[in-house]
Amino acid sequence: MRSVASGGRGCHTSEADGARAATILRVGTVGTGDDWRVTFRPDIPSPARIYDYLLGGKDNYPADREAAEEILAAAPDARLFALENRAFLRRAVKFLAAEAGIRQFIDIGSGLPTQGNVHEIAQIYAPEARVVYVDNDPVVLAHNRSMLHGVTNTAIIEQDLRRPASILADSQLAKLINFQEPAGLLLVAVVHFIADSDDPAGLIARLLDGLAPGSYLVLSHATADSRPESAKAERVFDRATARAYARSRDQVLAMVAGLELIDPGLEWAPQWRPDPAAGTTADPGRSHVYAVVARKPA
């Protein structure tokens, strides 16, 4: 459900682009009464496309832009959330590939493609790195399939985070992921779209149970801890393809219970191993996002 567009791009998807996207998806015609999973529905806001808009991307529609503006009204730092979340992803993947020796990655809730995708970052430090992207949004799947066409050691699969056994059993994933070797499991800005009733901590545990000891979890999660009034932004997602659930620090920390937290532990995203060249953030809580990297014990 996460997505980021190339920095600085401000043009938006036209109605003609929407029609072309519907054709590419081959999931039916544009409509207003069908399930967004099987019919192209630009009238329903999508978390991936809202996120795209917040970073000035082009792959969004009027409904997404309207929803994003409502979010900004409730949480004026929402654009900073997206920027800091993306920066954390880059630093975490660099750590796994360059320092931890990880050579295979599973990115669940991958979102729309952009510059600096996971495989591009990982392969800078480990050219042989293998990456499987996972998403359940048909627009995201179509864009990623186009991006990855002809790109070796990568795949995109249609699966849902709420079905970890199905993800781990996917034949396409098995072609690239060796379950006998440690992997990097990326859950970046996606778990806050999982309801408590779906047991997010349990879903994470079941995914890690299927991975080798020494595997890593990269997790970021939205929160209203620093600005309680921003919790109103959650309600905007009530009419989107996924509802949102901001959580407290203790709730996020409980999701990594039993894992070895990599220094500096659970922090505001800007404070997780910041790039010295980027400078420091005076108020990291403005990011509205917690970040952590943790290791499955050997």
Secondary structure, 3 states (H helix, E strand, C coil): CCCCCCCCCCCCCCHHHHHHHHHHHCCCCCCCCCCCCCCCCCCCCCHHHHHHHHCCCCCCCHHHHHHHHHHHHHCCCHHHHHHHHHHHHHHHHHHHHHHCCCCEEEEECCCCCCCCCHHHHHHHHCCCCEEEEEECCHHHHHHHHHHHCCCCCEEEEECCCCCHHHHHCCHHHHHHCCCCCCCEEEEECCHHHCCHHHCHHHHHHHHHHCCCCCCEEEEEEECCCCCHHHHHHHHHHHHCCCCCCCCCHHHHHHCCCCCEECCCCCEEHHHCCCCHHHCCCCCHHHHCEEEEEEECCC
